Amino acid sequence: MSIITTPAPALESSASLFFRLISGKFTPNKLWLSKRFRLKFALRTLAFPATTLRYLNQLSQLPDLHQVMSVQGLLPAKLHRPYLRAGISVAARAQAILDHYQLVAALQNPRLRQLLQSPGDNLLATLRGKNDETFELFSCPGRFDREGEITLVLRYQHEALASLSFSLINEAGQRTLLIGGLQGPRKHISNEVIREATKAAHGLFPKRIVMEVVCMLAQHCAAENIVAVGDTTHVFRSLRYRHSKSDYFFASYSEFWTSLGGEARKDALYKLPLSMPRKGLEEIASKKRAEYRRRYELLDALAQQVSAAVGQRGEDQAAA
């Protein structure tokens, strides 16, 4: 958990931020208390001096720097590790991180801006299943920090069944939501629990519910595209993690994105639809229509609650 052990200083330059960090005078996360960690940061900065100092300079100019650093205290060092997707340079990592915080800072909706920068679990929606089971959707700072700055978590009966991490970036001049990771439940949760949750949600898989929420947030953030990493472009496919994370993947990202209507791009990322398609009730066999109707009612309730959580009514969202 990120902690502030000293007040965030009024940072005037990249050099000021750098020296405060390596001297231990500014410790936005407990790892900065470690001399070894600070030495690694200094050496990596020497390996990429221009990129790192330019990055620190732009970080120091963020309008909500104090809040950002209180939540993501390792942000100054994040560009030195593989981030968001495999195969990108240190400079590209730095820009992706800066893009996210600059785009969030520029959001016109103050409640949404606050939500995306708040510590802890922020409740987006609570839903009731077929037999009154509880589903909860939360937004929180990136729990898998290599995969993005924001994590969405779906809990069923208080157990986390799915999580998704993403960042907002500028891609070819367009505001883009990039999904860096999608996780299922922990190993101790059986497949029977997944089947039970799917039945309770009228046939919606947990990961599908999380995808519905990410599409809603993309719309609230005025994202023009949703893009996701594939099997070969996940950050753990980076050379640095080639062996240590070789057993990380248990399911195919690419297969899942394709099932949602995603299209593979030349760079091995997937372009996803901005909203999850729904079948018209007239297209559905009569014996299944009641279940689909309840499914759509659940999704409509989800959309209403997410809109309320970000401080935007349905009609405002439609006009955005």
N, C-alpha and C positions, 0 to 999 in steps of 0.2 A: 504494500500500500504506500502511495506517495505521501510524504510528510513534509511540512515546512518546519525546520528547526531553527531557522533564522528568518527575519523579515525579508521579503523580496526587495532588493535594492532598486533605486532609480537607475536603471542601466543606461549608460550614455553611448556605449560603443561596443563593438565585438571584443575589443581588447579588454575593456573593463569587465565584461561578463566572463571572458576566458580566465582572467587572473583571479577573479573572485571565486570561480569554481575550483581551479587547481590549487588554490591556497587554502581551501576549506572554509572561507569566510561566508560563502553562500552555499547552503546545503539543502536544496529543494527536495531531495530524496535521501533516505538513510545510506544509500550506496556511496553518496558523495562524502560521507564521513570516512570512508576507506581510502588510505593513502595509495594502496595498490590500484584501486579503481581510478583515482584521479591521475595517477601516473600513466595508466593505459590511455586515458582520454588525451593527455598531453602528447604522448607519443603518436597517437593516431592523428591528432591535429597537425603534428609536424609532417606526417605522411601526406596529408591533404590540406596544406595551410590555407591556400586561397579559397577553396570551397568551404572549409569549416568556418573561417573568419567572416566570409560573406553571409553564410547561413546564420551565424550568431548575431551578426549585425541586424539582419532582418527579423530574427526572433526578438531582439531587444526592442524593436519598434512596434510589436503587436500591441494594440490598444488594451487588450485584456491579459497582458503578460502575467500579472500577479496570480490571477485565477488559473490560467493555463498551467503555469509552473507548479501551483499547489496541487493540481490533479495529475499532471504528467511531469514529474520531477526529473526524469531521465531524458527529457526532450533534447537538451543540448548535445547529448552523446548518441542520439538515435541514428543519425546519418551514417555513423561508422559501422553499422551492422546491416546485413541484408534486410530489406524492408519492403513490404507490400507485394512485391512480385520478384521472381528470380530474373537475373540477367540484366539489371539496370545499374548504372554507374553511381558513384557516391554523389555526384552533382545532381543526378536525377532523383535520388532518394531525398536529398535535401530539399529540392524543389517540390516534391510531392508532399512532404511534411508541411512546408510553408504554405503551399496551396490550400491545404485543409484549414489551417487556422486563419488564414487571410479570408477564405471564402465564408467560414463560419462568422468571423468578425463583421463581414459585410452583409449578413442576413438582416433584412428589414424587420423581421419579427423578433422582438426582444425576448419573448418567452421561449421560442425555439432556440435562439442563440444561447440562452442560459441553460436550457436542457442539455444541449450538446457539449457544454463545458462544465457541467456539474459533477462533483464526485459522487461516489456511491451508486446504488441502484435507484433509478428513477422510473417509477411506475407509469407505463403508457396505457395499459388496458387490463381489465379483469373480466374474463368471460366465464360463462357457465356451460358445461357440456351437456350431453344428452341426458344423463342422470344426475345432474347438478354437480358434476366434477368441476374443479377449479383450474382455469388456465390464467397465467399471469405473464404479461409481456413487460420487460424492463429494458431501459437503455442505460449504459454505463460507460465509463472510460475504457478504452481498449484493454481487454483482459489478455488478449494474445497480441502483445504490442507490436510484433513484427507484421501483423496482418491488417492493421488499421487503427485509427484513433478512436473509433466508436464500436462498441459491441452491443448487439441486441441479444437478449436471452429470453427463451420461452420456458416457463416452468409449468409442469402439470402436477397437481397435488403437491406442490412445493418442491418438486424434483426438476432440475434443469434437464430438458430433453434435447434442446437445440440452441445453438448460438451462432451468430454471424458477425464478422468484423468488417468494417469498411472505412474508407476515407473519402472526402470530397477532393477532387483534383481538377486542374485545368488540363484538358486534352484537346489539342488543336483549336484552342480558343473557346471550347465549350465546357460548361460546368458538368462534371461527370462524377457519378458515384461509383467508386471502384471497390468491389468486394474482394478482400484479400484472404478470407477464410470462412469456412462453414463447418461447424463441429456438431457431432451428434452427442448422445449421452455418454456419461462415464461408464467404464467397463462393468461396474457393479449393477448397473440398471439393465434388466433383461429385455429381450425382444418382446416378451409378453406385455411389458409396460408400454412399449411403443404401439403395439397393436391395440391395447386398451385405450390409449390416448387418441389414436386415430379414430376408433369407433366413437369415442365420446365427442369428437369434433366432427361428427357426421361424415367421416371418410377423408378428412383433411390430414395429411401427414404433418408432424411437427415442423419439419423443415419448410414445408410449403407455407405454413402459417407465418413463419419468420420472414419468408420471401414476400408475403403480402405486406408485412409491416415495412420492410425496406423499400418497397415500391411506394408506399404511402409517404415515408419520410423523404424519398427522392423528390416526390411531387411538392411537398412542403418546402424543400430546399431549392426548388426551381431547377433541379438537375435536368439537363438535356439528354443525358445518356446514362444507362446503367451497364457497367462492364464488370466481368468477373475473371479471376484467374482460373486456369485449367489445370489438368493433372501435371503438365510439364512446366507450368509457370508459377506454381505456388512457391512462396518464399523459401520453403524448406527444400526445394529443388536447387537452391543456390549451391555452388561448390563448397561453401563453408559448412553446409549441413548435409552434404551428400551421404555421409556415412552415419553421423550421429542421429539423424532423423529419418533414416531409410525405412523404418517400419511405421512411420507416422500415418500413412494413408491406408484407410480401411474400406473406402468406397470411392467411386469415380466421380470427381467433380464434373468432368466434362460430360459424362452421361447424364448427370442430374440437370445441368444447364440446358442440354439438348431437350430433355423432357419438358422443360418450361418454355420451349420455343426459342432458346438461345442459338446464336449462330457463331461458329468459330471464325475468328479473324486470322489474318496472315501472321500476326505476332503471337498466336496461340492463346490469346485472351478470348473471352466470349462476350458478344454483345447481346444483352438481354432485353426483353420487352419492358417498357416503362410501367406497364400494369399487367397483372396476371389475367390471362383470358378466361372468360366464363362462357360456358355453353348456354345457349338459349333453352328454356324449359321445353320448348316444342321439339328440340333436337334429342331430348332424353326420353328413354323408354318410360312408359306411364308408371310402371311399378317402382321406378327409382326417382320419380319427380318429387315426391314428398321429402326424401332425404336431401336432394339437391336444394330444394327450397329452404330447408332448415340450415343447410350449409351456407347458402347465400345470406340468410338472415344473420348468421354468426359473423360472417365477414363484414356485413354492413354495420353491425354493432361494433366490431373491431375498428373500422374506419372512423366511426363517430367518436369513439373514445380516444383514438390517437389524435384526431383533430382537436378535441378538447384539451388533451395533454399539452399540445404545442400552442394552444391559445388561438386556434383558428377554427371558425365555424365552417360547416359544409359549403355554404354559399360563397364564403370568402375563398375557400380552397378552389372552387370551380372557376372563380374569376381570376385567380393568381396566374 
